[in-house]
Amino acid sequence: MIANILLVIAMSFLIIGAIGINRLEGVFPKLLTSSLIDTMAMLTLILALMIKAGWNSMSIKLGIVMLFILLTNPVINHVITQAAHEEHKND
Amino acid sequence: MLKTTMIVILITLGIVFIRLIRGKSIWEKLLSLNLIAILTVMLIITYAVDNQLQLVMDIAIAYSIIGFLSLILLTKFIAGGEK
């Protein structure tokens, strides 16, 4: 029950992010919607899968994936945004 | 329910791939590449939980590490210089 609700939330965030990345123009507005998919859809999907998989080693591996993506994803977004900002400042 | 989630992830992957091809600047393309890496990891873990495959989960961990390294190095290379 809880897993299905979390899956519906993840799917709605995926659809909202896909519409947003198609409609918005420019680098910085696109960063706004891509972070929606990166954090929110990923978090709710992995929580739902952890509830669905039960308490075994697969759940621990899901936690490792979630921890790694939560640590590395802001780094990638920060590097891309910093490089784009440097280029816009020089023009 | 998991199969529906996999179909939605595939549709999002297609839209992001179109956006990767038709992007205007190089930074929008890099952003789309990051999204493609994350969506592939999501697709792999959904498939692994759906079919109860333990070994496929290790592939997801390795894929996330490779995506992180390649994007950081690509961005540093395109930005140029020693920053």
Backbone of each chain as nested JSON, in Angstrom:
{
  "chains": [
    {"id": "A", "residues": [
      {"number": 1, "name": "MET", "atoms": {"N": [0.839, -1.21, 0.0], "CA": [0.0, 0.0, 0.0], "C": [0.868, 1.252, 0.0]}},
      {"number": 2, "name": "ILE", "atoms": {"N": [1.783, 1.345, 1.001], "CA": [2.665, 2.516, 1.087], "C": [3.606, 2.544, -0.114]}},
      {"number": 3, "name": "ALA", "atoms": {"N": [4.069, 1.347, -0.538], "CA": [4.988, 1.289, -1.67], "C": [4.301, 1.77, -2.938]}},
      {"number": 4, "name": "ASN", "atoms": {"N": [3.006, 1.416, -3.119], "CA": [2.317, 1.855, -4.334], "C": [2.119, 3.367, -4.336]}},
      {"number": 5, "name": "ILE", "atoms": {"N": [1.814, 3.943, -3.148], "CA": [1.654, 5.405, -3.083], "C": [2.971, 6.098, -3.43]}},
      {"number": 6, "name": "LEU", "atoms": {"N": [4.087, 5.562, -2.899], "CA": [5.39, 6.164, -3.188], "C": [5.742, 6.023, -4.667]}},
      {"number": 7, "name": "LEU", "atoms": {"N": [5.346, 4.887, -5.284], "CA": [5.614, 4.711, -6.72], "C": [4.822, 5.705, -7.559]}},
      {"number": 8, "name": "VAL", "atoms": {"N": [3.568, 5.981, -7.144], "CA": [2.763, 6.965, -7.892], "C": [3.387, 8.352, -7.767]}},
      {"number": 9, "name": "ILE", "atoms": {"N": [3.9, 8.681, -6.558], "CA": [4.566, 9.981, -6.384], "C": [5.807, 10.071, -7.279]}},
      {"number": 10, "name": "ALA", "atoms": {"N": [6.576, 8.97, -7.346], "CA": [7.782, 8.975, -8.178], "C": [7.435, 9.142, -9.645]}},
      {"number": 11, "name": "MET", "atoms": {"N": [6.361, 8.454, -10.099], "CA": [5.981, 8.573, -11.51], "C": [5.51, 9.983, -11.833]}},
      {"number": 12, "name": "SER", "atoms": {"N": [4.753, 10.625, -10.908], "CA": [4.296, 11.994, -11.188], "C": [5.474, 12.953, -11.247]}},
      {"number": 13, "name": "PHE", "atoms": {"N": [6.487, 12.752, -10.38], "CA": [7.658, 13.622, -10.455], "C": [8.433, 13.411, -11.747]}},
      {"number": 14, "name": "LEU", "atoms": {"N": [8.483, 12.154, -12.22], "CA": [9.158, 11.881, -13.495], "C": [8.467, 12.597, -14.65]}},
      {"number": 15, "name": "ILE", "atoms": {"N": [7.116, 12.551, -14.659], "CA": [6.382, 13.185, -15.761], "C": [6.53, 14.701, -15.705]}},
      {"number": 16, "name": "ILE", "atoms": {"N": [6.476, 15.27, -14.467], "CA": [6.636, 16.724, -14.334], "C": [8.026, 17.157, -14.802]}},
      {"number": 17, "name": "GLY", "atoms": {"N": [9.049, 16.372, -14.445], "CA": [10.404, 16.715, -14.862], "C": [10.587, 16.603, -16.363]}},
      {"number": 18, "name": "ALA", "atoms": {"N": [9.95, 15.578, -16.983], "CA": [10.071, 15.425, -18.433], "C": [9.398, 16.575, -19.165]}},
      {"number": 19, "name": "ILE", "atoms": {"N": [8.227, 17.001, -18.667], "CA": [7.561, 18.151, -19.304], "C": [8.408, 19.41, -19.131]}},
      {"number": 20, "name": "GLY", "atoms": {"N": [8.972, 19.588, -17.931], "CA": [9.733, 20.8, -17.655], "C": [10.996, 20.883, -18.482]}},
      {"number": 21, "name": "ILE", "atoms": {"N": [11.679, 19.741, -18.662], "CA": [12.926, 19.805, -19.429], "C": [12.651, 19.982, -20.902]}},
      {"number": 22, "name": "ASN", "atoms": {"N": [11.412, 19.744, -21.332], "CA": [11.062, 19.993, -22.727], "C": [10.626, 21.427, -22.969]}},
      {"number": 23, "name": "ARG", "atoms": {"N": [10.012, 22.071, -21.957], "CA": [9.398, 23.371, -22.194], "C": [10.312, 24.543, -21.868]}},
      {"number": 24, "name": "LEU", "atoms": {"N": [11.168, 24.396, -20.853], "CA": [11.943, 25.541, -20.404], "C": [13.16, 25.759, -21.292]}},
      {"number": 25, "name": "GLU", "atoms": {"N": [13.598, 27.017, -21.397], "CA": [14.733, 27.387, -22.246], "C": [15.9, 27.827, -21.373]}},
      {"number": 26, "name": "GLY", "atoms": {"N": [17.12, 27.521, -21.826], "CA": [18.291, 27.979, -21.096], "C": [18.821, 26.932, -20.144]}},
      {"number": 27, "name": "VAL", "atoms": {"N": [20.046, 27.166, -19.653], "CA": [20.696, 26.173, -18.813], "C": [20.119, 26.173, -17.41]}},
      {"number": 28, "name": "PHE", "atoms": {"N": [19.966, 27.37, -16.815], "CA": [19.597, 27.429, -15.401], "C": [18.153, 27.029, -15.129]}},
      {"number": 29, "name": "PRO", "atoms": {"N": [17.161, 27.381, -15.98], "CA": [15.824, 26.807, -15.771], "C": [15.775, 25.296, -15.966]}},
      {"number": 30, "name": "LYS", "atoms": {"N": [16.632, 24.771, -16.869], "CA": [16.633, 23.328, -17.045], "C": [17.234, 22.621, -15.846]}},
      {"number": 31, "name": "LEU", "atoms": {"N": [18.186, 23.294, -15.173], "CA": [18.776, 22.707, -13.972], "C": [17.729, 22.538, -12.88]}},
      {"number": 32, "name": "LEU", "atoms": {"N": [16.773, 23.487, -12.849], "CA": [15.692, 23.443, -11.844], "C": [14.881, 22.164, -11.97]}},
      {"number": 33, "name": "THR", "atoms": {"N": [14.518, 21.797, -13.217], "CA": [13.669, 20.627, -13.379], "C": [14.46, 19.324, -13.395]}},
      {"number": 34, "name": "SER", "atoms": {"N": [15.75, 19.405, -13.811], "CA": [16.513, 18.153, -13.804], "C": [16.809, 17.712, -12.377]}},
      {"number": 35, "name": "SER", "atoms": {"N": [16.956, 18.687, -11.46], "CA": [17.167, 18.306, -10.062], "C": [15.909, 17.691, -9.467]}},
      {"number": 36, "name": "LEU", "atoms": {"N": [14.749, 17.997, -10.057], "CA": [13.494, 17.362, -9.601], "C": [13.554, 15.855, -9.818]}},
      {"number": 37, "name": "ILE", "atoms": {"N": [14.017, 15.453, -11.022], "CA": [14.151, 14.02, -11.288], "C": [15.285, 13.427, -10.462]}},
      {"number": 38, "name": "ASP", "atoms": {"N": [16.399, 14.188, -10.353], "CA": [17.588, 13.661, -9.691], "C": [17.337, 13.282, -8.243]}},
      {"number": 39, "name": "THR", "atoms": {"N": [16.698, 14.19, -7.493], "CA": [16.56, 13.935, -6.056], "C": [15.215, 13.319, -5.713]}},
      {"number": 40, "name": "MET", "atoms": {"N": [14.134, 13.972, -6.102], "CA": [12.822, 13.623, -5.552], "C": [12.313, 12.293, -6.112]}},
      {"number": 41, "name": "ALA", "atoms": {"N": [12.366, 12.133, -7.445], "CA": [11.879, 10.882, -8.048], "C": [12.757, 9.714, -7.625]}},
      {"number": 42, "name": "MET", "atoms": {"N": [14.095, 9.956, -7.572], "CA": [15.019, 8.883, -7.194], "C": [14.794, 8.455, -5.74]}},
      {"number": 43, "name": "LEU", "atoms": {"N": [14.614, 9.436, -4.846], "CA": [14.428, 9.099, -3.425], "C": [13.157, 8.307, -3.203]}},
      {"number": 44, "name": "THR", "atoms": {"N": [12.034, 8.778, -3.777], "CA": [10.768, 8.086, -3.548], "C": [10.763, 6.704, -4.19]}},
      {"number": 45, "name": "LEU", "atoms": {"N": [11.411, 6.588, -5.374], "CA": [11.464, 5.28, -6.039], "C": [12.272, 4.283, -5.209]}},
      {"number": 46, "name": "ILE", "atoms": {"N": [13.435, 4.731, -4.672], "CA": [14.264, 3.781, -3.926], "C": [13.599, 3.419, -2.596]}},
      {"number": 47, "name": "LEU", "atoms": {"N": [12.906, 4.38, -1.97], "CA": [12.189, 4.039, -0.72], "C": [11.089, 3.021, -0.992]}},
      {"number": 48, "name": "ALA", "atoms": {"N": [10.356, 3.216, -2.108], "CA": [9.298, 2.263, -2.449], "C": [9.864, 0.885, -2.745]}},
      {"number": 49, "name": "LEU", "atoms": {"N": [11.01, 0.842, -3.448], "CA": [11.611, -0.453, -3.76], "C": [12.141, -1.13, -2.507]}},
      {"number": 50, "name": "MET", "atoms": {"N": [12.651, -0.336, -1.531], "CA": [13.134, -0.928, -0.284], "C": [11.992, -1.551, 0.496]}},
      {"number": 51, "name": "ILE", "atoms": {"N": [10.824, -0.883, 0.49], "CA": [9.665, -1.445, 1.195], "C": [9.187, -2.712, 0.479]}},
      {"number": 52, "name": "LYS", "atoms": {"N": [9.222, -2.684, -0.88], "CA": [8.728, -3.823, -1.644], "C": [9.659, -5.029, -1.564]}},
      {"number": 53, "name": "ALA", "atoms": {"N": [10.988, -4.772, -1.45], "CA": [11.939, -5.882, -1.459], "C": [12.011, -6.597, -0.12]}},
      {"number": 54, "name": "GLY", "atoms": {"N": [11.596, -5.933, 0.943], "CA": [11.665, -6.575, 2.24], "C": [13.012, -6.387, 2.903]}},
      {"number": 55, "name": "TRP", "atoms": {"N": [13.208, -7.085, 4.032], "CA": [14.413, -6.879, 4.832], "C": [15.434, -7.965, 4.503]}},
      {"number": 56, "name": "ASN", "atoms": {"N": [16.199, -7.762, 3.403], "CA": [17.268, -8.704, 3.07], "C": [18.431, -7.929, 2.477]}},
      {"number": 57, "name": "SER", "atoms": {"N": [19.353, -8.634, 1.822], "CA": [20.564, -7.96, 1.358], "C": [20.297, -7.037, 0.177]}},
      {"number": 58, "name": "MET", "atoms": {"N": [19.218, -7.291, -0.551], "CA": [18.885, -6.399, -1.663], "C": [18.531, -5.0, -1.16]}},
      {"number": 59, "name": "SER", "atoms": {"N": [17.882, -4.94, -0.002], "CA": [17.521, -3.646, 0.57], "C": [18.767, -2.861, 0.966]}},
      {"number": 60, "name": "ILE", "atoms": {"N": [19.797, -3.574, 1.47], "CA": [21.038, -2.896, 1.853], "C": [21.742, -2.334, 0.627]}},
      {"number": 61, "name": "LYS", "atoms": {"N": [21.718, -3.114, -0.497], "CA": [22.345, -2.614, -1.722], "C": [21.6, -1.396, -2.261]}},
      {"number": 62, "name": "LEU", "atoms": {"N": [20.262, -1.411, -2.129], "CA": [19.488, -0.232, -2.529], "C": [19.886, 0.987, -1.705]}},
      {"number": 63, "name": "GLY", "atoms": {"N": [20.132, 0.765, -0.404], "CA": [20.572, 1.875, 0.446], "C": [21.927, 2.399, 0.032]}},
      {"number": 64, "name": "ILE", "atoms": {"N": [22.819, 1.493, -0.391], "CA": [24.144, 1.937, -0.852], "C": [24.01, 2.802, -2.11]}},
      {"number": 65, "name": "VAL", "atoms": {"N": [23.142, 2.355, -3.053], "CA": [22.926, 3.137, -4.275], "C": [22.366, 4.516, -3.946]}},
      {"number": 66, "name": "MET", "atoms": {"N": [21.397, 4.565, -3.016], "CA": [20.787, 5.841, -2.648], "C": [21.808, 6.772, -2.009]}},
      {"number": 67, "name": "LEU", "atoms": {"N": [22.648, 6.234, -1.119], "CA": [23.66, 7.051, -0.443], "C": [24.667, 7.599, -1.452]}},
      {"number": 68, "name": "PHE", "atoms": {"N": [25.084, 6.739, -2.404], "CA": [26.082, 7.184, -3.375], "C": [25.523, 8.272, -4.278]}},
      {"number": 69, "name": "ILE", "atoms": {"N": [24.273, 8.09, -4.749], "CA": [23.708, 9.1, -5.648], "C": [23.465, 10.401, -4.894]}},
      {"number": 70, "name": "LEU", "atoms": {"N": [23.037, 10.302, -3.63], "CA": [22.82, 11.525, -2.855], "C": [24.12, 12.261, -2.596]}},
      {"number": 71, "name": "LEU", "atoms": {"N": [25.249, 11.53, -2.512], "CA": [26.535, 12.201, -2.286], "C": [27.092, 12.816, -3.566]}},
      {"number": 72, "name": "THR", "atoms": {"N": [26.942, 12.112, -4.719], "CA": [27.65, 12.555, -5.906], "C": [26.839, 13.466, -6.809]}},
      {"number": 73, "name": "ASN", "atoms": {"N": [25.507, 13.432, -6.71], "CA": [24.698, 14.194, -7.648], "C": [24.821, 15.714, -7.474]}},
      {"number": 74, "name": "PRO", "atoms": {"N": [24.839, 16.246, -6.231], "CA": [25.056, 17.695, -6.091], "C": [26.411, 18.142, -6.6]}},
      {"number": 75, "name": "VAL", "atoms": {"N": [27.426, 17.256, -6.53], "CA": [28.755, 17.615, -7.032], "C": [28.712, 17.829, -8.544]}},
      {"number": 76, "name": "ILE", "atoms": {"N": [28.047, 16.89, -9.27], "CA": [27.955, 17.018, -10.728], "C": [27.197, 18.286, -11.112]}},
      {"number": 77, "name": "ASN", "atoms": {"N": [26.041, 18.515, -10.434], "CA": [25.253, 19.7, -10.775], "C": [26.03, 20.977, -10.488]}},
      {"number": 78, "name": "HIS", "atoms": {"N": [26.808, 20.982, -9.396], "CA": [27.575, 22.175, -9.044], "C": [28.672, 22.439, -10.058]}},
      {"number": 79, "name": "VAL", "atoms": {"N": [29.339, 21.379, -10.528], "CA": [30.427, 21.567, -11.493], "C": [29.884, 22.098, -12.817]}},
      {"number": 80, "name": "ILE", "atoms": {"N": [28.771, 21.509, -13.296], "CA": [28.201, 21.957, -14.571], "C": [27.724, 23.404, -14.47]}},
      {"number": 81, "name": "THR", "atoms": {"N": [27.061, 23.747, -13.346], "CA": [26.545, 25.107, -13.193], "C": [27.669, 26.122, -13.081]}},
      {"number": 82, "name": "GLN", "atoms": {"N": [28.745, 25.739, -12.387], "CA": [29.872, 26.664, -12.244], "C": [30.535, 26.935, -13.591]}},
      {"number": 83, "name": "ALA", "atoms": {"N": [30.699, 25.891, -14.418], "CA": [31.312, 26.084, -15.725], "C": [30.42, 26.93, -16.624]}},
      {"number": 84, "name": "ALA", "atoms": {"N": [29.098, 26.701, -16.597], "CA": [28.182, 27.5, -17.413], "C": [28.177, 28.956, -16.957]}},
      {"number": 85, "name": "HIS", "atoms": {"N": [28.257, 29.172, -15.63], "CA": [28.263, 30.542, -15.107], "C": [29.532, 31.287, -15.5]}},
      {"number": 86, "name": "GLU", "atoms": {"N": [30.667, 30.594, -15.478], "CA": [31.93, 31.213, -15.895], "C": [31.859, 31.635, -17.352]}},
      {"number": 87, "name": "GLU", "atoms": {"N": [31.241, 30.775, -18.198], "CA": [31.154, 31.118, -19.607], "C": [30.221, 32.292, -19.847]}},
      {"number": 88, "name": "HIS", "atoms": {"N": [29.12, 32.36, -19.091], "CA": [28.195, 33.477, -19.265], "C": [28.803, 34.787, -18.782]}},
      {"number": 89, "name": "LYS", "atoms": {"N": [29.7, 34.68, -17.772], "CA": [30.291, 35.899, -17.217], "C": [31.291, 36.514, -18.187]}},
      {"number": 90, "name": "ASN", "atoms": {"N": [31.945, 35.672, -18.995], "CA": [32.954, 36.19, -19.913], "C": [32.336, 36.888, -21.114]}},
      {"number": 91, "name": "ASP", "atoms": {"N": [31.111, 36.505, -21.502], "CA": [30.484, 37.114, -22.68], "C": [30.09, 38.566, -22.446]}}
    ]},
    {"id": "B", "residues": [
      {"number": 1, "name": "MET", "atoms": {"N": [2.564, -2.931, -10.878], "CA": [2.903, -1.539, -10.558], "C": [4.341, -1.222, -10.95]}},
      {"number": 2, "name": "LEU", "atoms": {"N": [5.252, -2.199, -10.723], "CA": [6.652, -1.957, -11.07], "C": [6.843, -1.876, -12.584]}},
      {"number": 3, "name": "LYS", "atoms": {"N": [6.03, -2.673, -13.336], "CA": [6.149, -2.622, -14.795], "C": [5.682, -1.263, -15.328]}},
      {"number": 4, "name": "THR", "atoms": {"N": [4.623, -0.706, -14.709], "CA": [4.169, 0.633, -15.113], "C": [5.253, 1.67, -14.849]}},
      {"number": 5, "name": "THR", "atoms": {"N": [5.933, 1.531, -13.695], "CA": [7.018, 2.464, -13.382], "C": [8.14, 2.365, -14.408]}},
      {"number": 6, "name": "MET", "atoms": {"N": [8.442, 1.112, -14.842], "CA": [9.504, 0.947, -15.834], "C": [9.117, 1.586, -17.163]}},
      {"number": 7, "name": "ILE", "atoms": {"N": [7.827, 1.493, -17.534], "CA": [7.392, 2.117, -18.796], "C": [7.506, 3.639, -18.71]}},
      {"number": 8, "name": "VAL", "atoms": {"N": [7.126, 4.203, -17.546], "CA": [7.215, 5.666, -17.388], "C": [8.674, 6.126, -17.433]}},
      {"number": 9, "name": "ILE", "atoms": {"N": [9.573, 5.337, -16.812], "CA": [10.995, 5.688, -16.844], "C": [11.517, 5.641, -18.286]}},
      {"number": 10, "name": "LEU", "atoms": {"N": [11.053, 4.651, -19.064], "CA": [11.498, 4.559, -20.463], "C": [11.013, 5.743, -21.289]}},
      {"number": 11, "name": "ILE", "atoms": {"N": [9.747, 6.172, -21.052], "CA": [9.233, 7.338, -21.793], "C": [10.041, 8.587, -21.441]}},
      {"number": 12, "name": "THR", "atoms": {"N": [10.335, 8.764, -20.143], "CA": [11.145, 9.917, -19.733], "C": [12.531, 9.872, -20.353]}},
      {"number": 13, "name": "LEU", "atoms": {"N": [13.099, 8.642, -20.443], "CA": [14.429, 8.467, -21.055], "C": [14.404, 8.89, -22.522]}},
      {"number": 14, "name": "GLY", "atoms": {"N": [13.321, 8.543, -23.236], "CA": [13.223, 8.952, -24.631], "C": [13.13, 10.45, -24.798]}},
      {"number": 15, "name": "ILE", "atoms": {"N": [12.324, 11.108, -23.931], "CA": [12.19, 12.566, -24.021], "C": [13.524, 13.252, -23.732]}},
      {"number": 16, "name": "VAL", "atoms": {"N": [14.243, 12.753, -22.699], "CA": [15.533, 13.357, -22.352], "C": [16.558, 13.117, -23.457]}},
      {"number": 17, "name": "PHE", "atoms": {"N": [16.442, 11.951, -24.141], "CA": [17.377, 11.671, -25.236], "C": [17.142, 12.608, -26.418]}},
      {"number": 18, "name": "ILE", "atoms": {"N": [15.858, 12.89, -26.725], "CA": [15.566, 13.88, -27.773], "C": [16.148, 15.24, -27.386]}},
      {"number": 19, "name": "ARG", "atoms": {"N": [16.018, 15.584, -26.109], "CA": [16.544, 16.869, -25.629], "C": [18.069, 16.885, -25.691]}},
      {"number": 20, "name": "LEU", "atoms": {"N": [18.707, 15.718, -25.523], "CA": [20.174, 15.637, -25.641], "C": [20.619, 15.925, -27.068]}},
      {"number": 21, "name": "ILE", "atoms": {"N": [19.848, 15.43, -28.053], "CA": [20.25, 15.652, -29.446], "C": [19.985, 17.095, -29.862]}},
      {"number": 22, "name": "ARG", "atoms": {"N": [18.841, 17.652, -29.423], "CA": [18.437, 18.964, -29.919], "C": [18.844, 20.113, -29.012]}},
      {"number": 23, "name": "GLY", "atoms": {"N": [19.722, 19.879, -28.033], "CA": [20.11, 20.943, -27.108], "C": [20.885, 22.051, -27.803]}},
      {"number": 24, "name": "LYS", "atoms": {"N": [20.747, 23.294, -27.276], "CA": [21.377, 24.438, -27.943], "C": [22.844, 24.584, -27.55]}},
      {"number": 25, "name": "SER", "atoms": {"N": [23.142, 24.608, -26.256], "CA": [24.532, 24.779, -25.826], "C": [25.068, 23.451, -25.296]}},
      {"number": 26, "name": "ILE", "atoms": {"N": [26.375, 23.425, -25.022], "CA": [26.999, 22.178, -24.587], "C": [26.582, 21.841, -23.149]}},
      {"number": 27, "name": "TRP", "atoms": {"N": [26.243, 22.848, -22.344], "CA": [25.916, 22.576, -20.934], "C": [24.568, 21.902, -20.798]}},
      {"number": 28, "name": "GLU", "atoms": {"N": [23.625, 22.27, -21.696], "CA": [22.328, 21.587, -21.684], "C": [22.495, 20.119, -22.057]}},
      {"number": 29, "name": "LYS", "atoms": {"N": [23.429, 19.848, -22.987], "CA": [23.658, 18.454, -23.358], "C": [24.291, 17.669, -22.215]}},
      {"number": 30, "name": "LEU", "atoms": {"N": [25.214, 18.315, -21.483], "CA": [25.818, 17.625, -20.341], "C": [24.786, 17.344, -19.255]}},
      {"number": 31, "name": "LEU", "atoms": {"N": [23.865, 18.308, -19.058], "CA": [22.792, 18.119, -18.068], "C": [21.905, 16.938, -18.456]}},
      {"number": 32, "name": "SER", "atoms": {"N": [21.596, 16.827, -19.763], "CA": [20.787, 15.706, -20.228], "C": [21.526, 14.381, -20.073]}},
      {"number": 33, "name": "LEU", "atoms": {"N": [22.86, 14.414, -20.254], "CA": [23.653, 13.19, -20.092], "C": [23.637, 12.71, -18.638]}},
      {"number": 34, "name": "ASN", "atoms": {"N": [23.708, 13.683, -17.706], "CA": [23.597, 13.346, -16.282], "C": [22.259, 12.694, -15.97]}},
      {"number": 35, "name": "LEU", "atoms": {"N": [21.182, 13.267, -16.556], "CA": [19.845, 12.715, -16.32], "C": [19.725, 11.311, -16.9]}},
      {"number": 36, "name": "ILE", "atoms": {"N": [20.376, 11.071, -18.063], "CA": [20.296, 9.744, -18.672], "C": [20.985, 8.707, -17.777]}},
      {"number": 37, "name": "ALA", "atoms": {"N": [22.125, 9.098, -17.163], "CA": [22.814, 8.166, -16.261], "C": [21.947, 7.814, -15.06]}},
      {"number": 38, "name": "ILE", "atoms": {"N": [21.311, 8.843, -14.449], "CA": [20.461, 8.596, -13.276], "C": [19.261, 7.725, -13.65]}},
      {"number": 39, "name": "LEU", "atoms": {"N": [18.65, 8.014, -14.82], "CA": [17.461, 7.257, -15.221], "C": [17.814, 5.812, -15.539]}},
      {"number": 40, "name": "THR", "atoms": {"N": [19.027, 5.582, -16.073], "CA": [19.426, 4.198, -16.338], "C": [19.606, 3.421, -15.038]}},
      {"number": 41, "name": "VAL", "atoms": {"N": [20.197, 4.083, -14.023], "CA": [20.338, 3.411, -12.729], "C": [18.965, 3.085, -12.145]}},
      {"number": 42, "name": "MET", "atoms": {"N": [18.01, 4.028, -12.281], "CA": [16.66, 3.781, -11.77], "C": [16.0, 2.605, -12.492]}},
      {"number": 43, "name": "LEU", "atoms": {"N": [16.207, 2.521, -13.816], "CA": [15.623, 1.419, -14.598], "C": [16.223, 0.077, -14.174]}},
      {"number": 44, "name": "ILE", "atoms": {"N": [17.557, 0.063, -13.954], "CA": [18.213, -1.195, -13.584], "C": [17.73, -1.678, -12.223]}},
      {"number": 45, "name": "ILE", "atoms": {"N": [17.608, -0.77, -11.228], "CA": [17.211, -1.248, -9.901], "C": [15.743, -1.658, -9.871]}},
      {"number": 46, "name": "THR", "atoms": {"N": [14.91, -0.991, -10.694], "CA": [13.511, -1.416, -10.752], "C": [13.383, -2.815, -11.345]}},
      {"number": 47, "name": "TYR", "atoms": {"N": [14.176, -3.068, -12.399], "CA": [14.165, -4.413, -13.011], "C": [14.679, -5.46, -12.036]}},
      {"number": 48, "name": "ALA", "atoms": {"N": [15.714, -5.108, -11.251], "CA": [16.298, -6.08, -10.328], "C": [15.325, -6.441, -9.215]}},
      {"number": 49, "name": "VAL", "atoms": {"N": [14.59, -5.443, -8.685], "CA": [13.629, -5.754, -7.624], "C": [12.431, -6.504, -8.184]}},
      {"number": 50, "name": "ASP", "atoms": {"N": [12.055, -6.206, -9.438], "CA": [10.906, -6.879, -10.031], "C": [11.167, -8.369, -10.227]}},
      {"number": 51, "name": "ASN", "atoms": {"N": [12.408, -8.718, -10.638], "CA": [12.704, -10.126, -10.909], "C": [13.496, -10.802, -9.803]}},
      {"number": 52, "name": "GLN", "atoms": {"N": [13.746, -10.109, -8.677], "CA": [14.497, -10.663, -7.538], "C": [15.883, -11.152, -7.949]}},
      {"number": 53, "name": "LEU", "atoms": {"N": [16.62, -10.321, -8.704], "CA": [17.969, -10.667, -9.125], "C": [18.966, -9.897, -8.263]}},
      {"number": 54, "name": "GLN", "atoms": {"N": [19.772, -10.625, -7.492], "CA": [20.712, -9.961, -6.588], "C": [21.898, -9.385, -7.354]}},
      {"number": 55, "name": "LEU", "atoms": {"N": [22.329, -10.08, -8.431], "CA": [23.579, -9.683, -9.086], "C": [23.422, -8.418, -9.91]}},
      {"number": 56, "name": "VAL", "atoms": {"N": [22.19, -8.159, -10.386], "CA": [21.982, -6.98, -11.219], "C": [22.168, -5.706, -10.413]}},
      {"number": 57, "name": "MET", "atoms": {"N": [21.94, -5.813, -9.086], "CA": [22.095, -4.631, -8.224], "C": [23.541, -4.142, -8.194]}},
      {"number": 58, "name": "ASP", "atoms": {"N": [24.519, -5.08, -8.281], "CA": [25.927, -4.682, -8.311], "C": [26.245, -3.893, -9.576]}},
      {"number": 59, "name": "ILE", "atoms": {"N": [25.587, -4.277, -10.688], "CA": [25.786, -3.537, -11.937], "C": [25.301, -2.101, -11.777]}},
      {"number": 60, "name": "ALA", "atoms": {"N": [24.2, -1.911, -11.04], "CA": [23.685, -0.554, -10.829], "C": [24.688, 0.294, -10.049]}},
      {"number": 61, "name": "ILE", "atoms": {"N": [25.309, -0.308, -9.004], "CA": [26.309, 0.436, -8.214], "C": [27.495, 0.834, -9.094]}},
      {"number": 62, "name": "ALA", "atoms": {"N": [27.976, -0.129, -9.915], "CA": [29.122, 0.159, -10.79], "C": [28.756, 1.219, -11.824]}},
      {"number": 63, "name": "TYR", "atoms": {"N": [27.515, 1.149, -12.333], "CA": [27.11, 2.116, -13.354], "C": [27.035, 3.527, -12.787]}},
      {"number": 64, "name": "SER", "atoms": {"N": [26.576, 3.662, -11.524], "CA": [26.506, 5.001, -10.94], "C": [27.91, 5.573, -10.735]}},
      {"number": 65, "name": "ILE", "atoms": {"N": [28.874, 4.719, -10.345], "CA": [30.25, 5.196, -10.164], "C": [30.84, 5.648, -11.495]}},
      {"number": 66, "name": "ILE", "atoms": {"N": [30.601, 4.838, -12.576], "CA": [31.16, 5.19, -13.883], "C": [30.536, 6.486, -14.413]}},
      {"number": 67, "name": "GLY", "atoms": {"N": [29.222, 6.653, -14.212], "CA": [28.567, 7.88, -14.656], "C": [29.101, 9.109, -13.964]}},
      {"number": 68, "name": "PHE", "atoms": {"N": [29.337, 9.009, -12.648], "CA": [29.895, 10.139, -11.883], "C": [31.267, 10.526, -12.408]}},
      {"number": 69, "name": "LEU", "atoms": {"N": [32.148, 9.533, -12.565], "CA": [33.524, 9.819, -12.996], "C": [33.561, 10.416, -14.391]}},
      {"number": 70, "name": "SER", "atoms": {"N": [32.764, 9.827, -15.329], "CA": [32.825, 10.296, -16.708], "C": [32.287, 11.715, -16.818]}},
      {"number": 71, "name": "LEU", "atoms": {"N": [31.213, 12.041, -16.064], "CA": [30.664, 13.39, -16.185], "C": [31.592, 14.427, -15.594]}},
      {"number": 72, "name": "ILE", "atoms": {"N": [32.226, 14.102, -14.434], "CA": [33.158, 15.065, -13.831], "C": [34.332, 15.324, -14.774]}},
      {"number": 73, "name": "LEU", "atoms": {"N": [34.897, 14.252, -15.335], "CA": [36.063, 14.429, -16.207], "C": [35.688, 15.158, -17.492]}},
      {"number": 74, "name": "LEU", "atoms": {"N": [34.509, 14.847, -18.059], "CA": [34.067, 15.507, -19.286], "C": [33.855, 16.995, -19.062]}},
      {"number": 75, "name": "THR", "atoms": {"N": [33.23, 17.352, -17.925], "CA": [32.981, 18.773, -17.657], "C": [34.285, 19.523, -17.435]}},
      {"number": 76, "name": "LYS", "atoms": {"N": [35.217, 18.902, -16.689], "CA": [36.499, 19.557, -16.447], "C": [37.291, 19.713, -17.742]}},
      {"number": 77, "name": "PHE", "atoms": {"N": [37.129, 18.747, -18.658], "CA": [37.858, 18.824, -19.926], "C": [37.283, 19.901, -20.822]}},
      {"number": 78, "name": "ILE", "atoms": {"N": [35.929, 20.017, -20.861], "CA": [35.318, 21.004, -21.746], "C": [35.526, 22.409, -21.203]}},
      {"number": 79, "name": "ALA", "atoms": {"N": [35.494, 22.56, -19.867], "CA": [35.68, 23.891, -19.281], "C": [37.082, 24.41, -19.546]}},
      {"number": 80, "name": "GLY", "atoms": {"N": [38.054, 23.518, -19.728], "CA": [39.382, 23.926, -20.146], "C": [40.237, 24.463, -19.018]}},
      {"number": 81, "name": "GLY", "atoms": {"N": [41.555, 24.369, -19.21], "CA": [42.476, 24.901, -18.217], "C": [42.528, 24.04, -16.983]}},
      {"number": 82, "name": "GLU", "atoms": {"N": [43.379, 24.418, -16.037], "CA": [43.475, 23.666, -14.798], "C": [42.682, 24.381, -13.722]}},
      {"number": 83, "name": "LYS", "atoms": {"N": [41.391, 24.013, -13.619], "CA": [40.524, 24.592, -12.587], "C": [40.185, 23.548, -11.545]}}
    ]}
  ]
}
